[in-house]
Amino acid sequence: METEITAFMASAVRVATPLLLAALGETVAERGGVINLGIEGAMLAGALGAAIGASAGGPWAGVAAAVVAGLVVGALFALVAVVAGAEQIIAGTATTLGCIGLTGVIYRHHYGPGGVGLTLPTFPATAIPGFSALPILGPLFRQSILTYAAFLLAPALWWLLWRTRWGLRLRAAGEAGLQARTRGVPVRRVRTEGVLLGAALAGLAGASLVLGQVGTFAERMTAGRGFIAIAIVALGGWNPLRVLPAALFFGAALALQYVLQAAVPAVPYQVVLILPYLLTLLVLTTAAGRAKAPADLGRRAASVEGD
């Protein structure tokens, strides 16, 4: 029984990693007042970039390609939603739909019209000396290096947002864009920077999914994880330190799929697959509704014309 619980916890941490990276990136963007539904597209583009990069030069090349892919998608979204001032929800949805189609085309062009069963070089599990030998909890400290990076990024981003001048300017842009501009904050610029940083982390999330978990790529493989990340941001109260346990909670929900499919084979697997998404809706209508979002979140940047 202990072995099964330990395996479940280790799986939950591993599965939570791409959710955490994407949610941390979305936290940065939303703290600047921009809700980026294109994060799903950036994550998918990052997954494809990781696959192509890893095929050509190994896992680290895959990570670099994934971050670049995420940045490209983020730049496109920022150009439309922040610079041009388009409606953010529509721009983000269009960005994600475009990425779904474009990644499918690039994948089939690069690997053949029917696609192939890819086997990619991945990051091995790295044990932390001492901690990995602990009873029961030991497997939690035998994870991919991308998992450790994700967990370290949570406090790093908290420090960036709450202890630096740039973080103060970003949060000011998200809370009161007009007042921030009158105080000399280049609102459009800092919002664009927040979106780009968030998209880069979403691309890294796609790399984590490909190079830290499955070791392959498939069309639409993110399967709504970007949208789950948005719910995690709300559950975490737009605070990176609280986003971390929220991501672990959703990671456990996703890992529970595999446990239930093995334990209750009579239940159609499609029913089990919808559980995390039902949980997302539940979070958005209950716990997340009590959190205080940035005041200017999702508002068009009409108040910062002239930046």
Phi and psi in degrees as a GROMACS rama.xvg file:
@    title "Ramachandran Plot"
@    xaxis  label "Phi"
@    yaxis  label "Psi"
@TYPE xy
-61.2981  -38.5737  GLU-2
-62.4004  -41.4921  THR-3
-66.6715  -40.7139  GLU-4
-65.3468  -42.6054  ILE-5
-62.8035  -43.9921  THR-6
-62.6609  -38.5478  ALA-7
-64.6914  -44.3626  PHE-8
-63.8251  -42.1849  MET-9
-64.0852  -39.5424  ALA-10
-65.3423  -39.8406  SER-11
-61.6852  -41.7565  ALA-12
-64.4074  -43.2712  VAL-13
-64.6879  -44.9261  ARG-14
-68.8718  -30.234  VAL-15
-73.1119  -18.6329  ALA-16
-57.9982  -53.3951  THR-17
-63.8235  -33.2397  PRO-18
-63.6918  -42.0333  LEU-19
-65.3999  -45.8403  LEU-20
-62.2267  -44.7329  LEU-21
-65.7583  -40.6998  ALA-22
-67.3729  -37.7504  ALA-23
-63.7472  -41.5522  LEU-24
-63.2971  -42.5183  GLY-25
-67.5631  -32.277  GLU-26
-59.7825  -44.4032  THR-27
-62.0892  -46.7255  VAL-28
-61.9633  -45.5873  ALA-29
-71.7925  -29.2882  GLU-30
-62.7094  -24.5178  ARG-31
-88.0156  1.25328  GLY-32
94.022  10.2888  GLY-33
-116.222  120.027  VAL-34
-94.5288  119.428  ILE-35
-110.946  92.6121  ASN-36
-72.5404  -8.46643  LEU-37
-75.7378  1.34726  GLY-38
-63.2413  -31.9366  ILE-39
-63.8104  -42.4851  GLU-40
-66.2347  -40.1702  GLY-41
-64.2221  -37.8534  ALA-42
-66.1695  -42.2687  MET-43
-66.7052  -41.5007  LEU-44
-62.9644  -39.0269  ALA-45
-63.8111  -37.4887  GLY-46
-64.0582  -43.3934  ALA-47
-68.0611  -41.5635  LEU-48
-59.4087  -40.4977  GLY-49
-62.9038  -40.6229  ALA-50
-64.5874  -46.821  ALA-51
-67.5695  -43.2274  ILE-52
-65.1103  -42.3203  GLY-53
-67.4263  -34.9106  ALA-54
-62.5116  -35.2284  SER-55
-87.7783  -36.7151  ALA-56
-141.652  12.9917  GLY-57
96.0098  178.546  GLY-58
-59.415  -41.9729  PRO-59
-68.0294  -34.9671  TRP-60
-64.1675  -35.9142  ALA-61
-63.8183  -41.0116  GLY-62
-62.174  -46.363  VAL-63
-60.7341  -44.2375  ALA-64
-64.8983  -36.1807  ALA-65
-65.9561  -43.0948  ALA-66
-64.4581  -41.8539  VAL-67
-63.0846  -43.1072  VAL-68
-61.1987  -43.6913  ALA-69
-61.5587  -41.2235  GLY-70
-63.2573  -39.1278  LEU-71
-62.9736  -46.0202  VAL-72
-64.1408  -42.3136  VAL-73
-63.3558  -38.6218  GLY-74
-64.487  -39.3869  ALA-75
-64.2174  -45.8583  LEU-76
-63.5915  -44.0218  PHE-77
-63.1741  -38.155  ALA-78
-60.5731  -41.457  LEU-79
-80.1992  -47.5415  VAL-80
-86.3748  -34.2276  ALA-81
-98.2144  -53.2489  VAL-82
-71.0562  -50.1852  VAL-83
-81.6709  -15.5665  ALA-84
77.0141  24.4151  GLY-85
-70.5995  162.714  ALA-86
-63.1982  126.52  GLU-87
-66.4358  -40.7704  GLN-88
-63.3209  -44.9044  ILE-89
-66.1926  -43.7248  ILE-90
-62.9129  -42.2014  ALA-91
-66.5799  -41.3805  GLY-92
-63.207  -43.6937  THR-93
-63.5493  -38.5677  ALA-94
-62.4098  -45.7212  THR-95
-64.591  -45.0666  THR-96
-62.5147  -39.3322  LEU-97
-63.3459  -40.28  GLY-98
-66.7571  -37.1605  CYS-99
-59.5858  -46.3096  ILE-100
-69.4198  -43.9997  GLY-101
-68.1546  -40.8119  LEU-102
-65.1582  -34.8168  THR-103
-63.8483  -42.7126  GLY-104
-64.6444  -47.5701  VAL-105
-64.1303  -41.4404  ILE-106
-59.9084  -47.7119  TYR-107
-69.0696  -34.7835  ARG-108
-68.4941  -39.1506  HIS-109
-77.7824  -35.6372  HIS-110
-114.386  8.51514  TYR-111
109.07  156.037  GLY-112
-61.3779  -30.6172  PRO-113
-98.5753  -1.07737  GLY-114
73.5921  168.994  GLY-115
-136.649  161.766  VAL-116
-80.2592  95.5464  GLY-117
-74.7197  143.746  LEU-118
-126.405  108.979  THR-119
-104.834  150.55  LEU-120
-67.1808  132.879  PRO-121
-122.733  169.674  THR-122
-79.6748  128.167  PHE-123
-73.699  161.331  PRO-124
-67.4267  131.572  ALA-125
-112.554  120.375  THR-126
-83.28  137.55  ALA-127
-88.4619  117.278  ILE-128
-52.6318  137.411  PRO-129
87.5487  -60.7277  GLY-130
-67.1412  -37.0676  PHE-131
-68.3888  -14.5305  SER-132
-93.5556  -0.441943  ALA-133
-65.2556  142.598  LEU-134
-66.3871  142.704  PRO-135
67.5825  -56.1534  ILE-136
-82.9312  -9.26299  LEU-137
-51.857  -47.6911  GLY-138
-60.9921  -21.4807  PRO-139
-65.3645  -21.0729  LEU-140
-107.132  25.4561  PHE-141
-126.91  77.3787  ARG-142
-127.236  172.139  GLN-143
-66.2139  151.664  SER-144
-61.2064  -27.4536  ILE-145
-68.0226  -30.7354  LEU-146
-66.9843  -45.6225  THR-147
-61.723  -39.9576  TYR-148
-62.6389  -40.9993  ALA-149
-62.2212  -42.9692  ALA-150
-68.0686  -33.3495  PHE-151
-74.5248  -27.5013  LEU-152
-68.3638  -28.5772  LEU-153
-59.4401  -55.2725  ALA-154
-67.1542  -30.954  PRO-155
-63.822  -42.079  ALA-156
-71.7836  -33.8638  LEU-157
-59.8254  -45.0305  TRP-158
-61.7433  -42.4594  TRP-159
-61.7639  -41.0619  LEU-160
-78.7336  -33.5114  LEU-161
-111.242  -5.79383  TRP-162
-128.75  9.84005  ARG-163
-126.997  158.2  THR-164
-63.7974  -40.1148  ARG-165
-62.2712  -42.5793  TRP-166
-62.4965  -39.2028  GLY-167
-63.0301  -43.0099  LEU-168
-65.2038  -40.3263  ARG-169
-63.6477  -46.0771  LEU-170
-65.9062  -34.7091  ARG-171
-64.5263  -40.1744  ALA-172
-63.7135  -32.5852  ALA-173
-81.0182  -26.9889  GLY-174
-89.6384  -39.6369  GLU-175
-155.487  83.371  ALA-176
-60.8956  -41.9644  GLY-177
-64.9629  -47.7768  LEU-178
-64.2611  -37.218  GLN-179
-63.2893  -40.2138  ALA-180
-66.312  -39.4481  ARG-181
-65.8945  -20.7014  THR-182
-91.537  6.70154  ARG-183
95.0357  9.42724  GLY-184
-82.713  125.027  VAL-185
-75.6264  84.8007  PRO-186
-58.8238  -47.241  VAL-187
-60.0836  -41.0402  ARG-188
-66.2798  -46.6488  ARG-189
-69.8567  -32.7864  VAL-190
-65.3239  -41.1499  ARG-191
-62.5837  -42.1588  THR-192
-62.4862  -40.2524  GLU-193
-63.6243  -41.6421  GLY-194
-64.4613  -42.4448  VAL-195
-65.1889  -42.6029  LEU-196
-63.2058  -42.4575  LEU-197
-62.9647  -40.4882  GLY-198
-68.45  -36.126  ALA-199
-61.8923  -40.9425  ALA-200
-69.0142  -33.0596  LEU-201
-65.5573  -39.8576  ALA-202
-62.2508  -39.9575  GLY-203
-64.2781  -33.8391  LEU-204
-62.8742  -40.4131  ALA-205
-63.4102  -38.3899  GLY-206
-64.0082  -38.7796  ALA-207
-62.6202  -39.4514  SER-208
-64.0223  -40.9864  LEU-209
-82.0158  -46.5521  VAL-210
-96.0104  -13.2261  LEU-211
-110.456  -10.4501  GLY-212
-127.841  -72.458  GLN-213
-89.5726  -26.8078  VAL-214
70.5019  23.2799  GLY-215
-158.117  177.665  THR-216
-131.33  143.293  PHE-217
-140.778  151.291  ALA-218
-59.9193  138.394  GLU-219
58.2995  30.4799  ARG-220
-69.234  -18.8023  MET-221
-67.93  -26.3753  THR-222
49.7843  44.0689  ALA-223
83.7118  7.04611  GLY-224
-62.9426  -30.7033  ARG-225
-63.8758  -37.5429  GLY-226
-72.4795  -34.6755  PHE-227
-62.6816  -38.0389  ILE-228
-60.169  -36.2337  ALA-229
-64.8367  -39.644  ILE-230
-65.3358  -36.493  ALA-231
-62.9346  -39.6725  ILE-232
-59.2927  -45.1493  VAL-233
-66.0014  -42.2577  ALA-234
-63.2299  -34.308  LEU-235
-84.0622  5.26684  GLY-236
63.2643  29.8074  GLY-237
58.6675  32.8473  TRP-238
-126.486  118.721  ASN-239
-54.6963  -35.0231  PRO-240
-69.4363  -30.0007  LEU-241
-89.1332  -21.0533  ARG-242
-65.3379  -32.8995  VAL-243
-58.3931  -55.8414  LEU-244
-65.7246  -30.5347  PRO-245
-64.2007  -40.2502  ALA-246
-65.531  -39.19  ALA-247
-63.0527  -37.2031  LEU-248
-61.3024  -46.6363  PHE-249
-70.729  -33.6689  PHE-250
-61.2961  -39.4875  GLY-251
-64.7787  -37.5772  ALA-252
-64.4455  -40.7224  ALA-253
-67.8022  -41.7895  LEU-254
-64.5488  -30.1454  ALA-255
-63.5011  -24.7927  LEU-256
-53.0915  -49.4276  GLN-257
-67.7718  -35.5319  TYR-258
-65.5798  -45.6812  VAL-259
-67.3966  -37.4668  LEU-260
-63.7117  -34.9207  GLN-261
-79.9655  -36.2291  ALA-262
-81.2056  -31.19  ALA-263
-127.69  72.7746  VAL-264
-66.1159  -18.8107  PRO-265
-70.5581  -23.539  ALA-266
-80.3291  128.141  VAL-267
-55.2388  135.613  PRO-268
-63.2622  -25.0342  TYR-269
-62.9963  -33.4854  GLN-270
-66.5119  -41.0438  VAL-271
-66.2974  -36.5731  VAL-272
-66.4329  -25.4446  LEU-273
-84.355  -8.58886  ILE-274
-58.075  -47.0542  LEU-275
-61.4583  -31.9825  PRO-276
-77.7825  -33.2385  TYR-277
-63.9667  -39.324  LEU-278
-63.1105  -38.2433  LEU-279
-59.7734  -46.6417  THR-280
-62.483  -40.2921  LEU-281
-62.1354  -43.7651  LEU-282
-62.6124  -43.7261  VAL-283
-66.8246  -24.7785  LEU-284
-99.312  -7.84021  THR-285
-124.06  -86.5344  THR-286
-60.8302  -43.8396  ALA-287
-65.4638  -27.9751  ALA-288
-66.7182  -18.6724  GLY-289
-91.4636  -8.04035  ARG-290
-82.968  152.156  ALA-291
-97.954  111.44  LYS-292
-79.5007  158.062  ALA-293
-53.3412  136.993  PRO-294
-60.8809  -34.7459  ALA-295
-98.1808  15.8558  ASP-296
-61.4791  124.159  LEU-297
83.6025  -5.00956  GLY-298
-80.8558  140.099  ARG-299
-63.8412  145.454  ARG-300
-81.7118  39.3713  ALA-301
-63.7407  -27.6195  ALA-302
-74.3986  -8.85963  SER-303
-118.604  22.8318  VAL-304
-55.4584  139.189  GLU-305
100.744  -5.02099  GLY-306
